[in-house]
Amino acid sequence: MVPVDAIVSSEDFLKSLGFPTLEVHQTFSHFDFTRPGRRVLLIGPMGSGKTEFAARVWRDAAIAKRKGEKVKALTSTEEVDRRNVFFIRSQIDGVRFTDYPDDAMAFRSGYVRCGDNIARIRDSFDFEKVLADNPTVGTYIIDEASFFDERLAYVIRNASLEKGIMFIFPTLILNFRRDIFNNAARLMLDIATDVIPLTAYCEHNDCLKDAFYTYRYYTVDGRECPALYFDPLIIVGGDSTKTGSDCPNYASRCDEHHFLPGKEYTFFTLKPMAEEANRGNIKKLKTEIENIKYSMKKSQLYKNLAARYKGDPNEEVYMNSLRPDYISEKALMYLFNEQNLVSEDMLIRLVNDLNLDREYMSKVLADNRRPVSLDQGLLF
């Protein structure tokens, strides 16, 4: 046995030989296609390089394909070869990267072309068809897997276990609220074999910290307006910078600069009003939605934010969250779509009684897979 006092660290040994003290980091390796059935989550905020990491996997596969039969034996399970890579995107994500070729795996600083090995799908049933049509593909990169239905997680798990297929998911696990994105994201965590977290610089002008979160904000009259907690989970839009209330912007932010007003209000005020409306007393909820729409300073939302952030160094930014349009519509859709505290009949009644924006609500509800015909007359 080596005496304890004889154990010398590699750092001390190098120093004794006259080398400078260095910080040695883990080797950044090429991707391993030899291990069957892996389910790899690439997680991080928008702008952290998730899809760019996936593009490196694509390039590594192209290099590995040039190798001989011995390598093929290592990367294959029966007819499946994990060097054959296929890229999957969601159909609802079609407005992103419109300046790139149709077969591009696009990211913010470039793209790789996938040729025939790319598909846009709606759901897990579409993906099963892609699997059946491509029996030799051994690696699937599924962009933003959290946007799909929950069933996809089990389709993926079964294919990986039964056929040795590898899956890579560049995806958001946390939404702009810093919550688990949805049930699909939760199931992706449940089936994952590997998780690779990525970070970005905080995109606040005065900060260079690591950012772990995706921040959503609107730009109204040149001002940064943080999205309120009950903003819709999914708002389909491109990656270009936008102004106005219809489409938000996104940025990577650290803890200090990830502003999320309205969470306390949502749980202390908005949800209890909806629960009371569900029991037959709709008056408080209707009055609050009406005040948000037409007399913001009378609303409980305004009073809550004004009291909570008074004297805060970022008070102005937090209060800017009340500048965008459609806040009343968003509050009502949150209660209907995510909390199931407002019925479809009650939703239609309030939309008609308060003359809320039907066009905006119809689009957002459809994007969030809860389409409702808001043009019909009162049902009461």
ZIZI-V645600 format. One record per pair of residues at least 12 apart in sequence whose C-alpha atoms are under 10 Angstrom apart, sorted by the first residue. I is the first residue (numbers start at 1). J is the second residue. If there is no record, write none. Layout:
i=I j=J
i=I j=J
This chain:
i=11 j=23
i=11 j=24
i=30 j=56
i=30 j=57
i=30 j=59
i=30 j=60
i=30 j=61
i=30 j=64
i=31 j=54
i=31 j=56
i=31 j=57
i=31 j=58
i=31 j=59
i=31 j=60
i=31 j=61
i=31 j=64
i=32 j=57
i=32 j=60
i=32 j=61
i=32 j=64
i=32 j=75
i=32 j=82
i=32 j=83
i=33 j=57
i=33 j=60
i=33 j=61
i=33 j=64
i=33 j=71
i=33 j=72
i=33 j=74
i=33 j=75
i=33 j=76
i=33 j=81
i=33 j=82
i=33 j=83
i=33 j=84
i=33 j=138
i=33 j=139
i=33 j=166
i=34 j=71
i=34 j=72
i=34 j=73
i=34 j=74
i=34 j=75
i=34 j=76
i=34 j=77
i=34 j=81
i=34 j=82
i=34 j=83
i=34 j=166
i=35 j=74
i=35 j=75
i=35 j=76
i=35 j=77
i=35 j=82
i=35 j=164
i=35 j=165
i=35 j=166
i=36 j=74
i=36 j=75
i=36 j=76
i=36 j=77
i=36 j=80
i=36 j=81
i=36 j=82
i=36 j=138
i=36 j=139
i=36 j=160
i=36 j=161
i=36 j=163
i=36 j=164
i=36 j=165
i=36 j=166
i=36 j=167
i=37 j=77
i=37 j=82
i=37 j=138
i=37 j=139
i=37 j=156
i=37 j=157
i=37 j=158
i=37 j=159
i=37 j=160
i=37 j=161
i=37 j=162
i=37 j=163
i=37 j=164
i=37 j=165
i=37 j=166
i=37 j=167
i=37 j=193
i=38 j=139
i=38 j=157
i=38 j=160
i=38 j=161
i=38 j=164
i=38 j=165
i=38 j=166
i=38 j=167
i=38 j=168
i=38 j=191
i=38 j=192
i=38 j=193
i=38 j=194
i=39 j=139
i=39 j=140
i=39 j=156
i=39 j=157
i=39 j=160
i=39 j=165
i=39 j=166
i=39 j=167
i=39 j=168
i=39 j=169
i=39 j=188
i=39 j=189
i=39 j=191
i=39 j=192
i=39 j=193
i=39 j=194
i=39 j=195
i=40 j=141
i=40 j=166
i=40 j=167
i=40 j=168
i=40 j=169
i=40 j=170
i=40 j=188
i=40 j=189
i=40 j=191
i=40 j=192
i=40 j=193
i=40 j=194
i=40 j=195
i=40 j=196
i=41 j=142
i=41 j=145
i=41 j=167
i=41 j=168
i=41 j=169
i=41 j=170
i=41 j=171
i=41 j=172
i=41 j=173
i=41 j=188
i=41 j=189
i=41 j=191
i=41 j=192
i=41 j=193
i=41 j=194
i=41 j=195
i=41 j=196
i=41 j=197
i=42 j=54
i=42 j=143
i=42 j=144
i=42 j=168
i=42 j=169
i=42 j=170
i=42 j=171
i=42 j=172
i=42 j=173
i=42 j=194
i=42 j=195
i=42 j=196
i=42 j=197
i=42 j=198
i=43 j=144
i=43 j=169
i=43 j=170
i=43 j=171
i=43 j=172
i=43 j=173
i=43 j=174
i=43 j=195
i=43 j=196
i=43 j=197
i=43 j=198
i=43 j=199
i=43 j=212
i=44 j=170
i=44 j=171
i=44 j=172
i=44 j=173
i=44 j=174
i=44 j=196
i=44 j=197
i=44 j=198
i=44 j=199
i=44 j=200
i=44 j=211
i=44 j=212
i=44 j=213
i=44 j=214
i=44 j=252
i=45 j=171
i=45 j=172
i=45 j=173
i=45 j=174
i=45 j=175
i=45 j=176
i=45 j=197
i=45 j=198
i=45 j=199
i=45 j=200
i=45 j=201
i=45 j=202
i=45 j=211
i=45 j=212
i=45 j=213
i=45 j=214
i=45 j=215
i=45 j=250
i=45 j=251
i=45 j=252
i=45 j=253
i=45 j=254
i=46 j=108
i=46 j=171
i=46 j=172
i=46 j=176
i=46 j=198
i=46 j=199
i=46 j=200
i=46 j=211
i=46 j=212
i=46 j=213
i=46 j=214
i=46 j=215
i=46 j=250
i=46 j=251
i=46 j=252
i=46 j=253
i=47 j=107
i=47 j=108
i=47 j=109
i=47 j=198
i=47 j=199
i=47 j=200
i=47 j=201
i=47 j=202
i=47 j=203
i=47 j=211
i=47 j=214
i=47 j=250
i=47 j=251
i=47 j=252
i=48 j=108
i=48 j=197
i=48 j=198
i=48 j=199
i=48 j=200
i=48 j=201
i=48 j=210
i=48 j=211
i=48 j=212
i=48 j=213
i=48 j=214
i=48 j=252
i=49 j=107
i=49 j=108
i=49 j=109
i=49 j=170
i=49 j=198
i=49 j=199
i=49 j=200
i=50 j=107
i=50 j=143
i=50 j=144
i=50 j=169
i=50 j=170
i=50 j=171
i=50 j=172
i=50 j=196
i=50 j=197
i=50 j=198
i=50 j=199
i=51 j=105
i=51 j=106
i=51 j=107
i=51 j=108
i=51 j=111
i=51 j=141
i=51 j=142
i=51 j=143
i=51 j=144
i=51 j=169
i=51 j=170
i=51 j=171
i=52 j=105
i=52 j=106
i=52 j=107
i=52 j=108
i=52 j=109
i=52 j=110
i=52 j=111
i=52 j=112
i=52 j=170
i=53 j=107
i=53 j=170
i=53 j=198
i=54 j=87
i=54 j=105
i=54 j=107
i=54 j=141
i=54 j=142
i=54 j=143
i=54 j=168
i=54 j=169
i=54 j=170
i=55 j=87
i=55 j=105
i=55 j=106
i=55 j=107
i=55 j=110
i=55 j=111
i=55 j=112
i=55 j=113
i=55 j=114
i=55 j=141
i=56 j=112
i=57 j=83
i=57 j=85
i=57 j=139
i=57 j=141
i=57 j=168
i=58 j=83
i=58 j=84
i=58 j=85
i=58 j=86
i=58 j=87
i=58 j=105
i=58 j=112
i=58 j=113
i=58 j=114
i=58 j=139
i=58 j=141
i=59 j=83
i=59 j=85
i=59 j=112
i=60 j=83
i=61 j=82
i=61 j=83
i=61 j=84
i=61 j=85
i=61 j=139
i=62 j=83
i=62 j=84
i=62 j=85
i=63 j=83
i=64 j=82
i=64 j=83
i=64 j=84
i=65 j=81
i=65 j=82
i=65 j=83
i=65 j=84
i=66 j=83
i=71 j=83
i=75 j=138
i=75 j=164
i=76 j=136
i=76 j=137
i=76 j=138
i=76 j=163
i=76 j=164
i=76 j=165
i=77 j=136
i=77 j=138
i=77 j=162
i=77 j=163
i=77 j=164
i=77 j=165
i=78 j=136
i=78 j=163
i=78 j=164
i=79 j=135
i=79 j=136
i=79 j=137
i=79 j=138
i=79 j=163
i=80 j=134
i=80 j=135
i=80 j=136
i=80 j=137
i=80 j=138
i=80 j=139
i=80 j=163
i=80 j=164
i=80 j=165
i=80 j=166
i=81 j=135
i=81 j=136
i=81 j=137
i=81 j=138
i=81 j=139
i=81 j=164
i=81 j=165
i=81 j=166
i=82 j=136
i=82 j=137
i=82 j=138
i=82 j=139
i=82 j=140
i=82 j=164
i=82 j=165
i=82 j=166
i=82 j=167
i=83 j=136
i=83 j=137
i=83 j=138
i=83 j=139
i=83 j=166
i=84 j=117
i=84 j=134
i=84 j=136
i=84 j=137
i=84 j=138
i=84 j=139
i=84 j=140
i=85 j=114
i=85 j=117
i=85 j=118
i=85 j=136
i=85 j=137
i=85 j=138
i=85 j=139
i=85 j=140
i=85 j=141
i=85 j=166
i=85 j=167
i=86 j=114
i=86 j=115
i=86 j=116
i=86 j=117
i=86 j=118
i=86 j=119
i=86 j=130
i=86 j=131
i=86 j=134
i=86 j=137
i=86 j=138
i=86 j=139
i=86 j=140
i=86 j=141
i=86 j=142
i=86 j=167
i=87 j=103
i=87 j=104
i=87 j=105
i=87 j=114
i=87 j=115
i=87 j=116
i=87 j=117
i=87 j=118
i=87 j=119
i=87 j=120
i=87 j=139
i=87 j=140
i=87 j=141
i=87 j=142
i=87 j=143
i=87 j=168
i=88 j=105
i=88 j=117
i=88 j=118
i=88 j=119
i=88 j=120
i=88 j=121
i=88 j=127
i=88 j=130
i=88 j=140
i=88 j=141
i=88 j=142
i=88 j=143
i=88 j=144
i=88 j=145
i=88 j=169
i=89 j=105
i=89 j=118
i=89 j=119
i=89 j=120
i=89 j=121
i=89 j=122
i=89 j=141
i=89 j=142
i=89 j=143
i=89 j=144
i=89 j=145
i=89 j=147
i=89 j=148
i=90 j=119
i=90 j=120
i=90 j=121
i=90 j=122
i=90 j=123
i=90 j=142
i=90 j=143
i=90 j=144
i=90 j=145
i=90 j=146
i=90 j=147
i=90 j=148
i=91 j=119
i=91 j=120
i=91 j=121
i=91 j=122
i=91 j=123
i=91 j=147
i=91 j=148
i=92 j=120
i=92 j=121
i=92 j=122
i=92 j=147
i=92 j=148
i=92 j=235
i=92 j=236
i=92 j=237
i=92 j=367
i=93 j=120
i=93 j=121
i=93 j=143
i=93 j=144
i=93 j=147
i=93 j=236
i=93 j=237
i=93 j=238
i=94 j=120
i=94 j=236
i=94 j=237
i=94 j=238
i=95 j=236
i=95 j=237
i=95 j=238
i=95 j=239
i=96 j=236
i=96 j=237
i=96 j=238
i=96 j=239
i=96 j=240
i=97 j=110
i=97 j=111
i=97 j=238
i=97 j=239
i=97 j=240
i=98 j=238
i=98 j=239
i=100 j=112
i=100 j=113
i=101 j=113
i=101 j=114
i=101 j=115
i=102 j=114
i=102 j=115
i=102 j=118
i=102 j=119
i=103 j=115
i=103 j=116
i=103 j=117
i=103 j=118
i=103 j=119
i=104 j=118
i=105 j=118
i=105 j=141
i=105 j=143
i=108 j=239
i=117 j=130
i=117 j=134
i=117 j=137
i=117 j=140
i=118 j=130
i=118 j=140
i=118 j=141
i=119 j=142
i=120 j=142
i=120 j=143
i=121 j=148
i=122 j=147
i=122 j=148
i=122 j=149
i=123 j=145
i=123 j=147
i=123 j=148
i=123 j=149
i=123 j=150
i=123 j=151
i=123 j=152
i=124 j=148
i=124 j=149
i=124 j=150
i=124 j=151
i=124 j=152
i=124 j=153
i=124 j=154
i=124 j=155
i=124 j=156
i=125 j=149
i=125 j=151
i=125 j=152
i=125 j=155
i=126 j=152
i=127 j=142
i=127 j=152
i=127 j=155
i=127 j=156
i=128 j=152
i=128 j=155
i=128 j=156
i=128 j=159
i=131 j=155
i=131 j=156
i=131 j=159
i=135 j=163
i=136 j=165
i=137 j=165
i=137 j=166
i=138 j=159
i=138 j=160
i=138 j=163
i=138 j=164
i=138 j=165
i=138 j=166
i=138 j=167
i=139 j=160
i=139 j=164
i=139 j=165
i=139 j=166
i=139 j=167
i=139 j=168
i=140 j=156
i=140 j=165
i=140 j=166
i=140 j=167
i=140 j=168
i=140 j=169
i=141 j=166
i=141 j=167
i=141 j=168
i=141 j=169
i=141 j=170
i=142 j=167
i=142 j=168
i=142 j=169
i=142 j=170
i=142 j=171
i=143 j=168
i=143 j=169
i=143 j=170
i=143 j=171
i=143 j=172
i=144 j=169
i=144 j=170
i=144 j=171
i=144 j=172
i=144 j=173
i=144 j=185
i=145 j=168
i=145 j=169
i=145 j=170
i=145 j=171
i=145 j=172
i=145 j=173
i=145 j=184
i=145 j=185
i=145 j=188
i=146 j=169
i=146 j=170
i=146 j=171
i=146 j=172
i=146 j=173
i=146 j=174
i=146 j=175
i=146 j=180
i=146 j=181
i=146 j=182
i=146 j=183
i=146 j=184
i=146 j=185
i=146 j=186
i=146 j=187
i=146 j=188
i=147 j=171
i=147 j=172
i=147 j=181
i=147 j=182
i=147 j=184
i=147 j=185
i=147 j=234
i=147 j=368
i=148 j=182
i=148 j=183
i=148 j=184
i=148 j=185
i=149 j=182
i=149 j=183
i=149 j=184
i=149 j=185
i=150 j=182
i=150 j=183
i=150 j=184
i=150 j=185
i=150 j=186
i=150 j=187
i=150 j=188
i=151 j=184
i=151 j=187
i=152 j=184
i=152 j=187
i=152 j=188
i=153 j=184
i=153 j=185
i=153 j=186
i=153 j=187
i=153 j=188
i=153 j=189
i=153 j=190
i=153 j=191
i=153 j=192
i=154 j=187
i=154 j=188
i=154 j=191
i=156 j=188
i=156 j=191
i=157 j=188
i=157 j=191
i=157 j=192
i=167 j=192
i=167 j=193
i=168 j=192
i=168 j=194
i=168 j=195
i=169 j=188
i=169 j=192
i=169 j=195
i=169 j=196
i=170 j=196
i=171 j=185
i=171 j=188
i=172 j=185
i=172 j=213
i=172 j=214
i=173 j=185
i=173 j=186
i=173 j=188
i=173 j=189
i=173 j=213
i=174 j=186
i=174 j=212
i=174 j=213
i=174 j=214
i=175 j=213
i=175 j=214
i=175 j=215
i=175 j=216
i=175 j=233
i=175 j=234
i=176 j=213
i=176 j=214
i=176 j=215
i=176 j=216
i=176 j=217
i=176 j=227
i=176 j=228
i=176 j=229
i=176 j=231
i=176 j=232
i=176 j=233
i=176 j=250
i=176 j=251
i=176 j=252
i=176 j=258
i=176 j=259
i=176 j=260
i=177 j=213
i=177 j=214
i=177 j=215
i=177 j=216
i=177 j=227
i=177 j=228
i=177 j=229
i=177 j=230
i=177 j=231
i=177 j=233
i=177 j=258
i=177 j=259
i=177 j=260
i=177 j=261
i=177 j=263
i=178 j=212
i=178 j=213
i=178 j=214
i=178 j=215
i=178 j=229
i=178 j=258
i=178 j=260
i=181 j=233
i=181 j=234
i=182 j=233
i=197 j=212
i=198 j=210
i=198 j=211
i=198 j=212
i=199 j=211
i=199 j=212
i=199 j=213
i=199 j=252
i=199 j=253
i=199 j=254
i=200 j=212
i=200 j=213
i=200 j=214
i=200 j=251
i=200 j=252
i=200 j=253
i=200 j=254
i=201 j=251
i=201 j=252
i=201 j=253
i=201 j=254
i=202 j=214
i=202 j=215
i=202 j=251
i=202 j=252
i=202 j=253
i=202 j=254
i=202 j=255
i=202 j=256
i=202 j=257
i=202 j=258
i=203 j=215
i=203 j=250
i=203 j=251
i=203 j=252
i=203 j=253
i=203 j=254
i=203 j=257
i=204 j=251
i=204 j=252
i=204 j=253
i=204 j=254
i=204 j=256
i=204 j=257
i=204 j=258
i=205 j=257
i=206 j=257
i=207 j=253
i=207 j=254
i=207 j=256
i=207 j=257
i=208 j=253
i=208 j=254
i=209 j=253
i=209 j=254
i=209 j=255
i=209 j=256
i=210 j=252
i=210 j=253
i=210 j=254
i=210 j=255
i=211 j=251
i=211 j=252
i=211 j=253
i=211 j=254
i=211 j=255
i=211 j=256
i=211 j=257
i=211 j=258
i=212 j=252
i=212 j=253
i=212 j=254
i=212 j=255
i=212 j=258
i=213 j=251
i=213 j=252
i=213 j=253
i=213 j=254
i=213 j=255
i=213 j=257
i=213 j=258
i=214 j=250
i=214 j=251
i=214 j=252
i=214 j=253
i=214 j=254
i=214 j=258
i=215 j=227
i=215 j=248
i=215 j=249
i=215 j=250
i=215 j=251
i=215 j=252
i=215 j=253
i=215 j=254
i=215 j=257
i=215 j=258
i=215 j=259
i=215 j=260
i=216 j=228
i=216 j=229
i=216 j=231
i=216 j=247
i=216 j=248
i=216 j=249
i=216 j=250
i=216 j=251
i=216 j=252
i=216 j=253
i=216 j=258
i=216 j=259
i=216 j=260
i=217 j=242
i=217 j=245
i=217 j=247
i=217 j=248
i=217 j=249
i=217 j=250
i=217 j=251
i=217 j=258
i=217 j=259
i=217 j=260
i=217 j=320
i=217 j=321
i=217 j=324
i=218 j=241
i=218 j=242
i=218 j=243
i=218 j=244
i=218 j=245
i=218 j=246
i=218 j=247
i=218 j=248
i=218 j=249
i=218 j=250
i=218 j=320
i=218 j=321
i=218 j=323
i=218 j=324
i=219 j=241
i=219 j=242
i=219 j=243
i=219 j=244
i=219 j=245
i=219 j=247
i=219 j=248
i=219 j=249
i=219 j=320
i=219 j=321
i=219 j=323
i=219 j=324
i=220 j=242
i=220 j=243
i=220 j=244
i=220 j=245
i=220 j=320
i=220 j=321
i=220 j=323
i=220 j=324
i=220 j=325
i=221 j=243
i=221 j=244
i=221 j=323
i=221 j=324
i=222 j=243
i=222 j=244
i=223 j=243
i=223 j=316
i=223 j=317
i=223 j=320
i=223 j=321
i=223 j=323
i=224 j=243
i=224 j=249
i=224 j=316
i=224 j=317
i=224 j=318
i=224 j=320
i=224 j=321
i=224 j=323
i=225 j=245
i=225 j=248
i=225 j=249
i=225 j=259
i=225 j=316
i=225 j=317
i=225 j=318
i=225 j=319
i=225 j=320
i=225 j=321
i=225 j=322
i=225 j=323
i=225 j=324
i=226 j=248
i=226 j=249
i=226 j=250
i=226 j=258
i=226 j=259
i=226 j=260
i=226 j=261
i=226 j=317
i=226 j=318
i=226 j=319
i=226 j=320
i=226 j=321
i=226 j=322
i=226 j=323
i=226 j=324
i=227 j=248
i=227 j=249
i=227 j=259
i=227 j=260
i=227 j=261
i=227 j=262
i=227 j=318
i=227 j=320
i=227 j=321
i=227 j=322
i=227 j=324
i=227 j=327
i=228 j=259
i=228 j=260
i=228 j=261
i=228 j=262
i=228 j=263
i=228 j=265
i=228 j=266
i=228 j=318
i=228 j=321
i=228 j=322
i=228 j=327
i=228 j=330
i=228 j=331
i=229 j=259
i=229 j=260
i=229 j=261
i=229 j=262
i=229 j=263
i=229 j=264
i=229 j=265
i=229 j=266
i=229 j=321
i=229 j=330
i=229 j=331
i=229 j=334
i=230 j=260
i=230 j=261
i=230 j=262
i=230 j=263
i=230 j=265
i=230 j=266
i=230 j=270
i=230 j=327
i=230 j=330
i=230 j=331
i=230 j=332
i=230 j=333
i=230 j=334
i=230 j=335
i=230 j=338
i=231 j=248
i=231 j=262
i=231 j=326
i=231 j=327
i=231 j=329
i=231 j=330
i=231 j=331
i=231 j=333
i=231 j=334
i=232 j=329
i=232 j=330
i=232 j=331
i=232 j=333
i=232 j=334
i=232 j=337
i=232 j=338
i=232 j=364
i=232 j=365
i=232 j=367
i=232 j=368
i=233 j=334
i=233 j=337
i=233 j=338
i=233 j=364
i=233 j=367
i=233 j=368
i=234 j=364
i=234 j=365
i=234 j=366
i=234 j=367
i=234 j=368
i=234 j=369
i=235 j=247
i=235 j=248
i=235 j=363
i=235 j=364
i=235 j=365
i=235 j=367
i=235 j=368
i=236 j=248
i=236 j=363
i=236 j=364
i=236 j=367
i=236 j=368
i=237 j=249
i=244 j=323
i=244 j=324
i=244 j=325
i=245 j=323
i=245 j=324
i=245 j=325
i=245 j=326
i=245 j=327
i=246 j=324
i=246 j=325
i=246 j=326
i=246 j=360
i=248 j=324
i=257 j=314
i=259 j=314
i=259 j=317
i=259 j=318
i=259 j=321
i=260 j=318
i=260 j=321
i=261 j=301
i=261 j=304
i=261 j=305
i=261 j=308
i=261 j=309
i=261 j=317
i=261 j=318
i=261 j=319
i=261 j=320
i=261 j=321
i=261 j=322
i=262 j=301
i=262 j=302
i=262 j=304
i=262 j=305
i=262 j=308
i=262 j=318
i=262 j=321
i=262 j=322
i=263 j=305
i=264 j=301
i=264 j=304
i=264 j=305
i=264 j=308
i=265 j=300
i=265 j=301
i=265 j=302
i=265 j=303
i=265 j=304
i=265 j=305
i=265 j=308
i=266 j=301
i=266 j=331
i=266 j=334
i=266 j=335
i=268 j=304
i=269 j=285
i=269 j=288
i=269 j=300
i=269 j=301
i=269 j=304
i=270 j=284
i=270 j=285
i=270 j=288
i=270 j=289
i=270 j=300
i=270 j=301
i=270 j=331
i=270 j=332
i=270 j=334
i=270 j=335
i=271 j=285
i=271 j=331
i=271 j=334
i=271 j=335
i=271 j=339
i=271 j=341
i=271 j=342
i=272 j=284
i=272 j=285
i=272 j=341
i=273 j=285
i=273 j=286
i=273 j=288
i=273 j=341
i=274 j=286
i=274 j=332
i=274 j=335
i=274 j=336
i=274 j=339
i=274 j=340
i=274 j=341
i=274 j=342
i=275 j=335
i=275 j=340
i=275 j=341
i=275 j=342
i=276 j=341
i=277 j=341
i=277 j=342
i=277 j=343
i=277 j=346
i=278 j=340
i=278 j=341
i=278 j=342
i=278 j=343
i=278 j=346
i=282 j=346
i=282 j=350
i=285 j=332
i=285 j=350
i=286 j=332
i=286 j=350
i=286 j=353
i=286 j=354
i=287 j=299
i=287 j=300
i=287 j=354
i=288 j=300
i=288 j=301
i=288 j=328
i=288 j=331
i=289 j=301
i=289 j=327
i=289 j=328
i=289 j=329
i=289 j=330
i=289 j=331
i=289 j=332
i=289 j=350
i=289 j=351
i=289 j=354
i=289 j=356
i=290 j=328
i=290 j=350
i=290 j=353
i=290 j=354
i=290 j=355
i=290 j=356
i=291 j=328
i=292 j=322
i=292 j=325
i=292 j=326
i=292 j=327
i=292 j=328
i=292 j=329
i=292 j=331
i=293 j=325
i=293 j=326
i=293 j=327
i=293 j=328
i=293 j=329
i=293 j=354
i=293 j=355
i=293 j=356
i=294 j=328
i=294 j=354
i=296 j=322
i=296 j=323
i=296 j=327
i=296 j=328
i=297 j=322
i=301 j=322
i=302 j=319
i=302 j=321
i=302 j=322
i=305 j=318
i=305 j=319
i=305 j=321
i=305 j=322
i=306 j=318
i=306 j=319
i=325 j=357
i=326 j=356
i=326 j=357
i=326 j=360
i=326 j=361
i=328 j=351
i=328 j=354
i=328 j=356
i=328 j=357
i=329 j=347
i=329 j=350
i=329 j=351
i=329 j=356
i=329 j=357
i=329 j=358
i=329 j=360
i=329 j=361
i=329 j=364
i=330 j=360
i=330 j=361
i=330 j=364
i=330 j=365
i=332 j=346
i=332 j=347
i=332 j=350
i=332 j=351
i=332 j=356
i=332 j=361
i=333 j=347
i=333 j=361
i=333 j=362
i=333 j=364
i=333 j=365
i=333 j=370
i=334 j=365
i=335 j=347
i=336 j=365
i=336 j=370
i=337 j=365
i=337 j=368
i=337 j=369
i=337 j=370
i=337 j=371
i=338 j=368
i=338 j=370
i=344 j=370
i=344 j=372
i=344 j=373
i=344 j=374
i=344 j=379
i=345 j=374
i=345 j=378
i=345 j=379
i=345 j=380
i=346 j=378
i=346 j=379
i=346 j=380
i=347 j=372
i=347 j=374
i=348 j=372
i=348 j=373
i=348 j=374
i=348 j=375
i=348 j=376
i=348 j=377
i=348 j=378
i=348 j=379
i=348 j=380
i=349 j=374
i=349 j=376
i=349 j=377
i=349 j=378
i=349 j=379
i=349 j=380
i=350 j=378
i=351 j=374
i=351 j=375
i=351 j=378
i=352 j=374
i=352 j=375
i=352 j=376
i=352 j=377
i=352 j=378
i=353 j=378
i=356 j=374
i=357 j=374
i=358 j=372
i=358 j=373
i=358 j=374
i=358 j=375
i=359 j=374
i=359 j=375
i=361 j=373
i=361 j=374
i=362 j=374
i=362 j=375
